[in-house]
Amino acid sequence: VVRARRPQRLPVVLSRAEVAAVLANLDGVHWLIGGLLYGGGLRVTEALRLRVKDLLLDRGELIVRDGKGAKDRVTVIAQRLIVPLKGHLARLRDWCENERRRGNPGVSLPAALARKYPNAATQWGWQYLFPSSTLCRDSFTGSSVRHHLHEKTIQRAMQSAVRRADIAQPVTCHTLRHCFATHLLEQGYDIRTLQELLGHADVKT
């Protein structure tokens, strides 16, 4: 049996001006997520799963935990996001402290970690950077927990921003990752460094 070859499709890549136009039509948390996708080459799920402890703002870095292929990696944070992220963290901490006073449950954790550190769900470092506004039921324990924002939330916001920016190309959240890689190559960055930032096992990717 011979496998059929998959067609090679070129990814959509926007210019810097087009990326700026799309991000300008995002606001609040959606703007922060879009900035992380473009500024660090993150996948959507990687950005939404970020926890407070994964941000290293003083170094301009963030740690992607359990990315594609169950791999961790370090990538960069755009300099223009540092101050907005600090403001977001301050507001998030006030909100989390209010949640604790109300007696609301903490965030979802991996099953093994929840058993080993039962209080980690309410600790500041383990809080999601972009928590959901509603509670859900944990699939492992069956108890109510706080999860991160759903993918569709940022996907809908991105589609709306693309329409307002009057861009005809089929742009998705993942397009910002392609733009990150292409724009760094255009600036002369080493492709090996780019491979590490994107978390690719093979430089051919």
BALOZA-820528 format. One line per 5 residues: number of its first residue (from 1); for each residue x, y, z of N, C-alpha, C, O. Coordinates in nm, 2 decimals, padded with zeros to 4 digits. Layout:
// residues N
NUM	X,Y,Z,X,Y,Z,X,Y,Z,X,Y,Z; ...
END
This chain:
// residues 205
1	00.09,-00.12,00.00,00.00,00.00,00.00,00.09,00.12,00.00,00.18,00.14,00.08; 00.06,00.21,-00.09,00.14,00.34,-00.10,00.06,00.45,-00.04,-00.06,00.47,-00.09; 00.11,00.52,00.05,00.04,00.64,00.11,00.03,00.75,00.01,00.12,00.78,-00.07; -00.09,00.81,00.01,-00.11,00.93,-00.08,-00.03,01.05,-00.02,-00.03,01.07,00.10; 00.03,01.12,-00.10,00.10,01.24,-00.06,00.01,01.35,-00.02,-00.08,01.39,-00.10
6	00.04,01.42,00.09,-00.04,01.53,00.13,00.00,01.65,00.05,00.12,01.67,00.02; -00.09,01.73,00.00,-00.05,01.85,-00.08,00.02,01.95,00.01,-00.01,01.97,00.13; 00.13,02.01,-00.05,00.20,02.11,00.03,00.14,02.25,00.01,00.14,02.31,-00.10; 00.08,02.30,00.12,00.02,02.43,00.12,00.11,02.53,00.19,00.17,02.51,00.29; 00.11,02.65,00.13,00.19,02.76,00.19,00.11,02.82,00.30,-00.01,02.85,00.27
11	00.16,02.85,00.41,00.09,02.91,00.52,00.06,03.06,00.49,00.14,03.12,00.42; -00.04,03.11,00.54,-00.07,03.26,00.53,00.02,03.33,00.62,00.03,03.31,00.74; 00.08,03.43,00.57,00.17,03.52,00.64,00.14,03.66,00.61,00.13,03.71,00.50; 00.11,03.74,00.72,00.07,03.88,00.70,00.20,03.97,00.71,00.30,03.93,00.77; 00.19,04.09,00.66,00.30,04.18,00.68,00.29,04.24,00.82,00.19,04.22,00.89
16	00.39,04.31,00.86,00.39,04.37,00.99,00.28,04.47,01.01,00.22,04.48,01.11; 00.25,04.55,00.90,00.14,04.64,00.91,00.01,04.57,00.92,-00.08,04.62,01.00; -00.01,04.46,00.86,-00.14,04.39,00.87,-00.15,04.32,01.01,-00.26,04.32,01.06; -00.04,04.27,01.06,-00.05,04.22,01.20,-00.09,04.33,01.30,-00.17,04.31,01.39; -00.03,04.45,01.28,-00.06,04.56,01.37,-00.20,04.60,01.36,-00.27,04.63,01.46
21	-00.26,04.59,01.23,-00.40,04.63,01.21,-00.49,04.53,01.28,-00.59,04.57,01.34; -00.46,04.40,01.28,-00.54,04.30,01.34,-00.53,04.31,01.49,-00.64,04.31,01.56; -00.41,04.33,01.55,-00.40,04.35,01.69,-00.47,04.47,01.74,-00.52,04.48,01.85; -00.47,04.58,01.66,-00.53,04.70,01.70,-00.68,04.69,01.71,-00.75,04.76,01.78; -00.74,04.58,01.65,-00.88,04.56,01.66,-00.92,04.45,01.77,-01.03,04.41,01.78
26	-00.82,04.42,01.85,-00.84,04.33,01.96,-00.83,04.42,02.09,-00.75,04.52,02.08; -00.90,04.39,02.19,-00.89,04.47,02.31,-00.89,04.38,02.44,-00.93,04.26,02.43; -00.84,04.44,02.55,-00.84,04.37,02.67,-00.76,04.24,02.67,-00.65,04.24,02.62; -00.82,04.13,02.73,-00.75,04.01,02.74,-00.72,03.95,02.60,-00.62,03.89,02.58; -00.81,03.97,02.50,-00.79,03.92,02.37,-00.66,03.98,02.30,-00.59,03.92,02.23
31	-00.64,04.11,02.33,-00.52,04.18,02.28,-00.40,04.12,02.34,-00.30,04.10,02.27; -00.40,04.09,02.47,-00.29,04.03,02.54,-00.25,03.89,02.48,-00.14,03.86,02.45; -00.36,03.81,02.46,-00.34,03.68,02.40,-00.28,03.69,02.26,-00.19,03.62,02.22; -00.34,03.78,02.18,-00.29,03.80,02.04,-00.14,03.85,02.04,-00.06,03.80,01.96; -00.11,03.93,02.14,00.03,03.98,02.15,00.12,03.87,02.19,00.24,03.86,02.14
36	00.08,03.77,02.27,00.16,03.66,02.31,00.18,03.56,02.19,00.29,03.51,02.17; 00.07,03.54,02.12,00.08,03.45,02.00,00.18,03.51,01.90,00.26,03.43,01.84; 00.18,03.64,01.87,00.27,03.70,01.77,00.40,03.72,01.83,00.51,03.70,01.76; 00.41,03.77,01.95,00.54,03.81,02.01,00.62,03.69,02.06,00.74,03.71,02.08; 00.56,03.57,02.08,00.64,03.46,02.13,00.62,03.33,02.04,00.68,03.23,02.07
41	00.54,03.34,01.93,00.52,03.23,01.85,00.45,03.11,01.91,00.48,03.00,01.89; 00.35,03.15,02.00,00.28,03.04,02.07,00.16,02.99,01.99,00.11,03.05,01.90; 00.13,02.86,02.02,00.00,02.81,01.97,-00.11,02.86,02.06,-00.08,02.90,02.17; -00.23,02.85,02.02,-00.34,02.90,02.09,-00.35,02.83,02.23,-00.37,02.90,02.33; -00.35,02.70,02.23,-00.36,02.63,02.35,-00.25,02.66,02.45,-00.26,02.66,02.57
46	-00.13,02.68,02.39,-00.01,02.71,02.48,-00.03,02.84,02.55,00.01,02.86,02.67; -00.09,02.94,02.48,-00.11,03.07,02.54,-00.22,03.06,02.65,-00.21,03.12,02.75; -00.33,02.99,02.62,-00.44,02.98,02.71,-00.40,02.90,02.84,-00.46,02.92,02.94; -00.31,02.81,02.83,-00.27,02.72,02.94,-00.17,02.79,03.03,-00.13,02.73,03.13; -00.12,02.91,02.99,-00.02,02.97,03.07,-00.07,03.00,03.22,-00.18,03.03,03.24
51	00.02,02.97,03.31,-00.01,03.00,03.45,00.09,03.11,03.50,00.19,03.14,03.43; 00.05,03.17,03.61,00.13,03.29,03.66,00.28,03.26,03.67,00.36,03.34,03.64; 00.31,03.14,03.72,00.45,03.10,03.75,00.53,03.08,03.62,00.65,03.08,03.62; 00.46,03.08,03.50,00.53,03.06,03.38,00.58,03.19,03.32,00.66,03.18,03.22; 00.55,03.30,03.37,00.59,03.43,03.32,00.72,03.47,03.40,00.73,03.47,03.52
56	00.82,03.51,03.32,00.95,03.56,03.37,00.97,03.70,03.32,01.05,03.72,03.23; 00.89,03.79,03.37,00.88,03.93,03.31,01.01,04.00,03.31,01.05,04.07,03.22; 01.09,03.99,03.42,01.21,04.06,03.44,01.31,04.01,03.33,01.40,04.09,03.30; 01.30,03.89,03.28,01.39,03.84,03.18,01.33,03.85,03.04,01.39,03.82,02.94; 01.20,03.89,03.03,01.14,03.89,02.90,01.11,03.76,02.84,01.12,03.74,02.72
61	01.09,03.66,02.93,01.07,03.52,02.88,00.94,03.46,02.94,00.89,03.51,03.04; 00.90,03.35,02.88,00.79,03.27,02.94,00.82,03.13,02.91,00.89,03.09,02.81; 00.77,03.04,02.99,00.79,02.90,02.98,00.66,02.83,02.93,00.56,02.84,03.00; 00.67,02.76,02.82,00.56,02.68,02.77,00.57,02.54,02.83,00.67,02.47,02.80; 00.47,02.50,02.91,00.47,02.37,02.97,00.39,02.27,02.89,00.28,02.31,02.85
66	00.44,02.16,02.87,00.37,02.05,02.81,00.31,02.09,02.67,00.19,02.07,02.65; 00.40,02.15,02.59,00.36,02.19,02.46,00.34,02.07,02.37,00.33,01.95,02.41; 00.33,02.09,02.24,00.31,01.98,02.14,00.42,01.88,02.15,00.54,01.92,02.16; 00.39,01.76,02.16,00.49,01.65,02.18,00.53,01.64,02.33,00.63,01.58,02.36; 00.45,01.70,02.42,00.47,01.69,02.57,00.61,01.75,02.60,00.68,01.69,02.69
71	00.65,01.86,02.54,00.78,01.92,02.56,00.76,02.06,02.62,00.67,02.13,02.59; 00.85,02.09,02.71,00.86,02.23,02.76,00.96,02.31,02.68,01.06,02.25,02.63; 00.94,02.44,02.68,01.04,02.52,02.61,01.03,02.66,02.66,00.93,02.70,02.73; 01.13,02.74,02.64,01.13,02.88,02.68,01.12,02.97,02.55,01.19,02.94,02.45; 01.04,03.07,02.55,01.03,03.16,02.44,01.03,03.30,02.49,01.03,03.32,02.61
76	01.01,03.40,02.40,01.03,03.54,02.44,00.89,03.61,02.46,00.79,03.56,02.41; 00.90,03.72,02.53,00.78,03.80,02.55,00.81,03.94,02.48,00.92,03.99,02.51; 00.72,03.98,02.40,00.75,04.11,02.33,00.76,04.22,02.44,00.68,04.22,02.53; 00.86,04.31,02.42,00.88,04.41,02.52,00.76,04.50,02.54,00.74,04.55,02.66; 00.68,04.53,02.44,00.57,04.62,02.46,00.45,04.55,02.54,00.36,04.62,02.58
81	00.47,04.42,02.57,00.37,04.35,02.65,00.40,04.35,02.80,00.31,04.31,02.88; 00.52,04.38,02.84,00.57,04.37,02.97,00.48,04.45,03.07,00.43,04.40,03.17; 00.46,04.58,03.04,00.38,04.67,03.13,00.24,04.63,03.13,00.18,04.62,03.24; 00.17,04.60,03.01,00.03,04.55,03.02,00.02,04.42,03.10,-00.08,04.40,03.16; 00.11,04.33,03.09,00.11,04.21,03.16,00.12,04.23,03.31,00.05,04.16,03.39
86	00.20,04.32,03.35,00.21,04.35,03.49,00.08,04.41,03.55,00.04,04.37,03.66; 00.02,04.49,03.47,-00.11,04.54,03.51,-00.22,04.44,03.51,-00.30,04.43,03.60; -00.21,04.34,03.41,-00.31,04.23,03.41,-00.29,04.14,03.53,-00.38,04.10,03.59; -00.16,04.12,03.57,-00.13,04.03,03.69,-00.18,04.10,03.82,-00.23,04.03,03.91; -00.17,04.23,03.83,-00.22,04.30,03.95,-00.37,04.28,03.96,-00.42,04.26,04.07
91	-00.44,04.30,03.85,-00.59,04.29,03.85,-00.63,04.14,03.88,-00.72,04.11,03.95; -00.55,04.05,03.82,-00.58,03.91,03.84,-00.56,03.87,03.98,-00.63,03.79,04.04; -00.46,03.92,04.05,-00.43,03.89,04.19,-00.54,03.94,04.28,-00.59,03.86,04.37; -00.59,04.06,04.25,-00.70,04.11,04.33,-00.83,04.02,04.31,-00.90,03.99,04.41; -00.85,03.98,04.19,-00.96,03.89,04.16,-00.95,03.76,04.23,-01.05,03.70,04.28
96	-00.83,03.70,04.23,-00.81,03.57,04.29,-00.82,03.58,04.44,-00.88,03.49,04.50; -00.77,03.69,04.50,-00.79,03.70,04.65,-00.94,03.72,04.68,-00.98,03.67,04.79; -01.02,03.78,04.60,-01.16,03.79,04.62,-01.23,03.66,04.61,-01.32,03.63,04.68; -01.18,03.58,04.51,-01.23,03.44,04.50,-01.21,03.36,04.62,-01.29,03.28,04.66; -01.09,03.37,04.68,-01.05,03.30,04.80,-01.14,03.34,04.92,-01.19,03.25,05.00
101	-01.17,03.47,04.93,-01.26,03.52,05.04,-01.40,03.46,05.02,-01.47,03.44,05.12; -01.44,03.45,04.90,-01.58,03.39,04.87,-01.58,03.24,04.89,-01.69,03.18,04.90; -01.47,03.18,04.90,-01.46,03.03,04.92,-01.48,02.96,04.79,-01.51,02.84,04.79; -01.46,03.02,04.67,-01.47,02.96,04.54,-01.35,02.86,04.52,-01.25,02.88,04.58; -01.37,02.76,04.44,-01.27,02.66,04.42,-01.15,02.71,04.34,-01.17,02.82,04.27
106	-01.04,02.65,04.34,-00.92,02.69,04.27,-00.93,02.64,04.12,-01.03,02.60,04.07; -00.81,02.64,04.06,-00.80,02.61,03.92,-00.78,02.46,03.90,-00.75,02.38,04.00; -00.80,02.41,03.78,-00.78,02.27,03.75,-00.63,02.24,03.74,-00.55,02.32,03.70; -00.59,02.12,03.79,-00.45,02.07,03.79,-00.44,01.94,03.73,-00.54,01.86,03.73; -00.32,01.90,03.68,-00.30,01.76,03.64,-00.33,01.66,03.76,-00.31,01.70,03.87
111	-00.39,01.55,03.73,-00.44,01.46,03.84,-00.33,01.42,03.94,-00.35,01.43,04.06; -00.21,01.39,03.89,-00.10,01.35,03.98,-00.06,01.47,04.07,-00.03,01.45,04.19; -00.05,01.58,04.01,-00.01,01.70,04.09,-00.12,01.74,04.19,-00.08,01.78,04.30; -00.24,01.73,04.16,-00.35,01.76,04.25,-00.34,01.66,04.37,-00.38,01.70,04.48; -00.30,01.54,04.35,-00.29,01.44,04.46,-00.17,01.48,04.55,-00.18,01.46,04.67
116	-00.06,01.51,04.49,00.06,01.54,04.56,00.06,01.67,04.63,00.10,01.68,04.75; 00.00,01.78,04.57,-00.01,01.91,04.63,-00.16,01.95,04.63,-00.20,02.03,04.54; -00.24,01.91,04.73,-00.38,01.93,04.73,-00.41,02.08,04.74,-00.52,02.12,04.70; -00.32,02.17,04.79,-00.35,02.31,04.81,-00.30,02.39,04.69,-00.32,02.51,04.69; -00.24,02.33,04.59,-00.18,02.41,04.48,-00.29,02.48,04.40,-00.26,02.58,04.34
121	-00.41,02.42,04.39,-00.51,02.48,04.31,-00.55,02.62,04.35,-00.60,02.70,04.27; -00.52,02.66,04.48,-00.56,02.79,04.52,-00.44,02.88,04.54,-00.45,03.00,04.58; -00.32,02.83,04.51,-00.19,02.91,04.53,-00.18,03.00,04.41,-00.21,02.97,04.29; -00.12,03.12,04.43,-00.11,03.22,04.33,-00.03,03.18,04.20,-00.07,03.20,04.09; 00.08,03.11,04.22,00.16,03.07,04.11,00.09,02.97,04.01,00.12,02.97,03.89
126	00.00,02.90,04.06,-00.07,02.80,03.97,-00.20,02.85,03.91,-00.26,02.78,03.83; -00.23,02.98,03.93,-00.35,03.04,03.87,-00.33,03.05,03.72,-00.22,03.09,03.68; -00.43,03.03,03.64,-00.43,03.05,03.50,-00.41,03.20,03.47,-00.47,03.28,03.54; -00.33,03.23,03.37,-00.32,03.37,03.33,-00.44,03.43,03.27,-00.47,03.55,03.29; -00.52,03.34,03.21,-00.65,03.39,03.15,-00.76,03.29,03.19,-00.80,03.20,03.12
131	-00.81,03.31,03.31,-00.91,03.21,03.37,-01.05,03.23,03.30,-01.08,03.34,03.26; -01.12,03.13,03.30,-01.26,03.13,03.26,-01.35,03.21,03.36,-01.32,03.21,03.48; -01.45,03.27,03.31,-01.54,03.34,03.39,-01.64,03.25,03.47,-01.71,03.29,03.56; -01.65,03.12,03.43,-01.74,03.03,03.49,-01.66,02.90,03.54,-01.55,02.88,03.49; -01.73,02.83,03.63,-01.67,02.71,03.68,-01.71,02.59,03.60,-01.81,02.59,03.52
136	-01.63,02.48,03.60,-01.66,02.36,03.53,-01.63,02.24,03.62,-01.58,02.26,03.73; -01.67,02.12,03.57,-01.64,02.00,03.66,-01.52,01.94,03.61,-01.50,01.91,03.49; -01.43,01.91,03.71,-01.30,01.84,03.68,-01.33,01.70,03.64,-01.40,01.63,03.70; -01.27,01.66,03.52,-01.29,01.52,03.47,-01.23,01.41,03.55,-01.27,01.30,03.55; -01.13,01.45,03.64,-01.06,01.35,03.72,-01.13,01.33,03.86,-01.15,01.22,03.90
141	-01.16,01.44,03.92,-01.21,01.44,04.06,-01.36,01.45,04.06,-01.42,01.41,04.16; -01.42,01.52,03.96,-01.56,01.54,03.96,-01.60,01.66,04.04,-01.72,01.70,04.04; -01.51,01.73,04.10,-01.54,01.86,04.17,-01.54,01.98,04.08,-01.48,01.97,03.97; -01.59,02.09,04.13,-01.60,02.21,04.05,-01.46,02.28,04.06,-01.40,02.29,04.16; -01.41,02.33,03.94,-01.28,02.39,03.93,-01.29,02.51,03.83,-01.39,02.52,03.76
146	-01.19,02.59,03.83,-01.18,02.70,03.74,-01.08,02.66,03.63,-00.97,02.63,03.66; -01.13,02.67,03.50,-01.04,02.63,03.39,-01.00,02.76,03.32,-01.04,02.87,03.36; -00.92,02.75,03.22,-00.88,02.87,03.14,-00.98,02.90,03.03,-01.08,02.82,03.01; -00.96,03.01,02.97,-01.06,03.05,02.86,-01.06,02.94,02.75,-00.97,02.87,02.73; -01.18,02.93,02.69,-01.20,02.84,02.58,-01.13,02.89,02.46,-01.13,03.01,02.43
151	-01.08,02.80,02.37,-01.02,02.84,02.25,-01.11,02.92,02.16,-01.07,03.02,02.10; -01.24,02.88,02.16,-01.33,02.95,02.07,-01.35,03.10,02.10,-01.38,03.18,02.02; -01.32,03.13,02.23,-01.33,03.27,02.27,-01.24,03.36,02.19,-01.28,03.46,02.14; -01.11,03.32,02.19,-01.01,03.40,02.12,-01.02,03.38,01.97,-00.99,03.47,01.89; -01.07,03.27,01.92,-01.08,03.24,01.78,-01.19,03.33,01.72,-01.17,03.39,01.61
156	-01.30,03.35,01.79,-01.41,03.44,01.75,-01.36,03.58,01.75,-01.39,03.66,01.66; -01.29,03.62,01.85,-01.24,03.76,01.86,-01.14,03.79,01.75,-01.14,03.90,01.69; -01.06,03.69,01.71,-00.96,03.70,01.60,-01.03,03.72,01.47,-01.00,03.81,01.39; -01.14,03.64,01.44,-01.21,03.65,01.32,-01.28,03.79,01.31,-01.28,03.85,01.20; -01.33,03.84,01.42,-01.39,03.97,01.42,-01.29,04.08,01.39,-01.32,04.17,01.32
161	-01.17,04.06,01.45,-01.06,04.16,01.43,-01.01,04.16,01.28,-00.98,04.27,01.23; -01.01,04.04,01.23,-00.96,04.03,01.08,-01.06,04.10,00.99,-01.02,04.17,00.90; -01.19,04.08,01.02,-01.29,04.15,00.94,-01.28,04.30,00.95,-01.29,04.37,00.85; -01.27,04.35,01.07,-01.26,04.50,01.09,-01.13,04.55,01.03,-01.13,04.67,00.99; -01.03,04.47,01.03,-00.90,04.52,00.96,-00.91,04.51,00.81,-00.81,04.55,00.74
166	-01.02,04.46,00.76,-01.04,04.45,00.61,-00.93,04.37,00.55,-00.88,04.41,00.44; -00.90,04.25,00.60,-00.80,04.16,00.54,-00.87,04.04,00.48,-00.95,03.98,00.55; -00.84,04.02,00.35,-00.92,03.92,00.28,-00.86,03.78,00.30,-00.93,03.68,00.27; -00.74,03.77,00.34,-00.68,03.63,00.35,-00.74,03.56,00.47,-00.79,03.61,00.57; -00.74,03.42,00.46,-00.80,03.34,00.57,-00.71,03.34,00.69,-00.63,03.24,00.71
171	-00.72,03.43,00.77,-00.63,03.45,00.89,-00.69,03.38,01.01,-00.81,03.39,01.04; -00.61,03.30,01.08,-00.65,03.24,01.21,-00.55,03.28,01.32,-00.46,03.35,01.29; -00.58,03.23,01.44,-00.48,03.26,01.55,-00.35,03.20,01.52,-00.24,03.26,01.55; -00.34,03.08,01.45,-00.22,03.02,01.42,-00.13,03.10,01.32,-00.01,03.08,01.31; -00.20,03.18,01.24,-00.13,03.27,01.15,-00.03,03.36,01.22,00.07,03.39,01.16
176	-00.06,03.40,01.34,00.03,03.49,01.41,00.16,03.42,01.44,00.27,03.48,01.45; 00.15,03.29,01.46,00.27,03.21,01.49,00.36,03.20,01.36,00.48,03.21,01.37; 00.29,03.19,01.24,00.37,03.19,01.12,00.43,03.33,01.09,00.55,03.34,01.05; 00.36,03.43,01.13,00.41,03.57,01.11,00.53,03.59,01.20,00.63,03.65,01.16; 00.53,03.54,01.33,00.64,03.55,01.42,00.76,03.49,01.36,00.87,03.55,01.36
181	00.75,03.37,01.31,00.87,03.30,01.25,00.92,03.37,01.12,01.04,03.39,01.11; 00.83,03.41,01.04,00.87,03.47,00.91,00.94,03.61,00.94,01.04,03.64,00.88; 00.88,03.69,01.02,00.94,03.82,01.05,01.07,03.81,01.12,01.16,03.90,01.10; 01.09,03.71,01.20,01.22,03.69,01.27,01.33,03.65,01.16,01.44,03.70,01.17; 01.29,03.57,01.07,01.38,03.53,00.96,01.42,03.65,00.87,01.53,03.66,00.83
186	01.32,03.73,00.85,01.34,03.85,00.77,01.44,03.95,00.84,01.51,04.02,00.77; 01.44,03.94,00.97,01.53,04.03,01.04,01.67,03.97,01.06,01.76,04.03,01.12; 01.69,03.85,01.01,01.82,03.79,01.01,01.85,03.70,01.12,01.97,03.66,01.15; 01.75,03.66,01.20,01.77,03.57,01.31,01.81,03.43,01.26,01.77,03.38,01.16; 01.89,03.36,01.34,01.94,03.22,01.31,01.82,03.13,01.31,01.74,03.13,01.40
191	01.81,03.04,01.21,01.70,02.95,01.20,01.71,02.84,01.31,01.60,02.79,01.35; 01.82,02.81,01.36,01.83,02.72,01.48,01.77,02.78,01.60,01.70,02.71,01.68; 01.80,02.90,01.63,01.73,02.97,01.74,01.58,02.98,01.72,01.51,02.95,01.82; 01.54,03.00,01.60,01.40,03.01,01.57,01.33,02.87,01.60,01.22,02.86,01.65; 01.40,02.76,01.56,01.35,02.63,01.58,01.33,02.60,01.73,01.22,02.54,01.77
196	01.42,02.65,01.82,01.40,02.63,01.96,01.28,02.72,02.02,01.21,02.67,02.10; 01.27,02.84,01.97,01.16,02.92,02.01,01.02,02.87,01.98,00.93,02.88,02.05; 01.02,02.80,01.86,00.89,02.74,01.81,00.86,02.60,01.87,00.75,02.56,01.87; 00.97,02.54,01.92,00.95,02.41,01.97,00.94,02.30,01.87,00.88,02.20,01.90; 01.01,02.31,01.76,01.01,02.21,01.65,01.13,02.12,01.68,01.24,02.16,01.71
201	01.10,01.99,01.66,01.20,01.89,01.68,01.30,01.88,01.56,01.41,01.85,01.57; 01.25,01.92,01.44,01.33,01.92,01.32,01.33,02.05,01.26,01.23,02.12,01.25; 01.45,02.10,01.21,01.46,02.23,01.16,01.39,02.24,01.02,01.36,02.35,00.98; 01.36,02.13,00.96,01.29,02.13,00.83,01.15,02.19,00.85,01.09,02.25,00.76; 01.09,02.17,00.96,00.95,02.22,00.99,00.95,02.37,00.98,00.84,02.43,01.00
END
